[in-house]
Amino acid sequence: MYSRAVRRGRVARRDAEPVPCLLELALLHPDPDDMDWLVPTSPQEVMTRLLRGMFDEVSASQRRVGSAVAAFEWYAGLGRQVQPAAAAAEGPAIRVLDGLARIQAAMDEATQACTTEVLTVQPGGIRREAELSEGLHRALALRGRGVRMRDLYTHVARHGQGLLTYLELMGDAVEARTLDEVIDRLILFDRTVAFIPANTDRTMALELRHPALIEYLVTVFERLWRLAIPLTTPLPDTGIEGISHREQSIAALLAEGHQDAVIAERLGISVRTCRAHIARLSETLGAASRTQLGVRIAQAGLDGPPPSAAARPVGVPGRGSRTAR
């Protein structure tokens, strides 16, 4: 359009409407003799004006950079006066990651730097396909470098086909175990950096690098790992006919006075499923009310750790044909 205006001396305003930048940059301006037409401005004049504006912007940017460098040098001088306790540590001891994009970027960075081991705690129930595929690229990259991974899940996760498929894909690079309940999400890379949630919806996270914090979290993980049951091993028998391992866990939490919603969250199941198990517990133990159920749970020994398989058989109250070992 501008070339046409230069060749012809002017163009109709309506023809130039699809390219408003020609007017904005003053490459075209109204013909003073006829406002329906636009005439071209000299290219040299336009270039000189644009370059002058750019030169002013660059000069202003240079002044800002100079001020920033001077400020940085001043603050760096202050920093040299205070020697950090762990000068060799990489990055700050605790960093708040706000937003999923920043969390993802930090996790990717830690994955790339990891060379030996990853420890994770994955709370909740059955792992959805989307959750597992979200971090699959990181897991595959780690496996390719020979990094060993140990994952802790709740017992409920055993029933998800997605987790089984994931573990089959990862092969012997990943070892998984399960517990009745686990702590909130935790990911540890090479025992040097850890990530934990910073809010309930997990849109914020904490990146931890302080050696004392890392050592504490590793200790917590290792103790849970020793208590956990390998995913390839069946859950132990409760020793009470008609009561499943999950119902035994629910009974113990009921005995502690927890509400249904709390129990469901801790075991990684829905409230509806939790209440269905409580109903079966009541039926099995012959309890007609919640109060009576609490008494029967205590009488059956379900309010604490599972009894030893070698323990003396005792009758389950209200169900003479059922026994507890």
Summary of the structure (lengths in Angstrom):
residues: 325
radius of gyration: 33.6
end to end distance: 92.6
largest distance: 112.0
contacts: 893
relative contact order: 0.08
helix: 50%
strand: 19%
